[in-house]
Amino acid sequence: MVKLERISLRNEGLKKFFSPNEVRILWLLWEEKRLTSGQIREHCSDLSLACVAGTLDRLVKSGFVSRTIDESDSRVRYLYTATCNQQELGTKISEQVVDCLVETFGTAVVSSIGRFRR
């Protein structure tokens, strides 16, 4: 999950909740669907393979990316896929943030948020 202590409302877009490298990889997986770490590295040529692998590990541990084994050729490699689309990601993050707000400030937060319905 998104670490609430890492939220930075000053940043733009998904960078409020994720590192710049995590955002790049999520967008890439949303566009390409399934990629290996090597393929991701090709798209993000300014990043080292170690950086890509570390970022993918964090995204897998947090549940935003899944890792499966592809044994279709003579070697074993991992394929990475986003576990949700951008809309679903927004729902997950907003639920986490609202839960934290309710835990801290009580149910009055819910009525406050209710005024933003569109």
N, C-alpha and C positions, 0 to 999 in steps of 0.2 A: 504494500500500500504506500501511498504518498506519505512521507514523513512530515507531519504537521509542523514540526520545528524548522523544516527547510522551506516552508512557503514564504515567498517574498512577493508581496503585492506590488512592489515597485517595478518588477519585471513585466515583460509583455507576454501575452498569450500563454502557452503551455509552460514557458520558462518561469512562471509563477510557482509551478509545482515540480518541475523536473529540471535537471541540468541541461545545458545546451546540447550536449552529446546525446543525452537520452531523448530529447525532442527530435533531433535529426534522425535517430534510428527509428523512433516510433513512426514518424512521417514516412520514412522509407519503407517500413514494413506495411503500412497502410496502403501505399502505392503498389508495391511489388508482391505483397501477400506472403511469400515464403522465400527466405534467403539463408544462405550459410554465412558464417562470420567473415569468410573470405570475400564473398560477394558484397557484403555490407562495407567491408574495408575498401573495395574497389570504388564504391560510390562515395565514400568518405575518405578520399585519398590523403587528406591532411592528418588523419588519425592513424596511430600505430595499431597493429593487430592486437596488441596487448590491451590498448585502451578500448577498442571495440569489444573485445572479449570480456573485460571487466564491466563495461557498461551493460552488455547483454546479461551478464550474471546478475547484476543489480535489478534489471528489469524482470528477469525470470523469478528471482526471489520475491519481488514485490507483486508478482502475479499479473503484470501488464504484458508480458511476452511469454510464450510457451516454447519449449525446446523439445524436439523429437529427433529420433535417430533415423537417418536415411542410410540404408544399406543397399541402395540400388546398384552401385558399382562395386569394385573390388575393395573399396575402403569404407570405413565407417565415418560418417560426418554428421554434425548436428544441423538441423533446419530450424529456423526461428520464425515465429508467427506472432503477430499482435493478438492478444486474447479478446480485444474489444475494439470497436470502431471509435471514432472521436466523440460521437454523441454518447455512447455508453461510458466512455472514459469520464466525460463531464458529469454524468449521473453518479458514478462511483466516487469521484472526488467530492462532489457537493454533499453526498450522503455522509462521507467521512467528516467533512468540515462542520456540517450541521450537528452531527452527533457530538462532536467535540464542544461546540458552542452550547448545546443543551446541557451537556455534562457540567460545563463551567458556569453557565448563567441561568439555567433552568428553562422551563417550558415557555417562558415569555418570549424566548427567541423564535419559537415556531410562529407565533402570531405576528411578530415583526417581519419574518421572512414571507409570510402569507400575503403581505401587501404588494409583493413584487410579481404576483401572478399575472400572466399575460393572456 
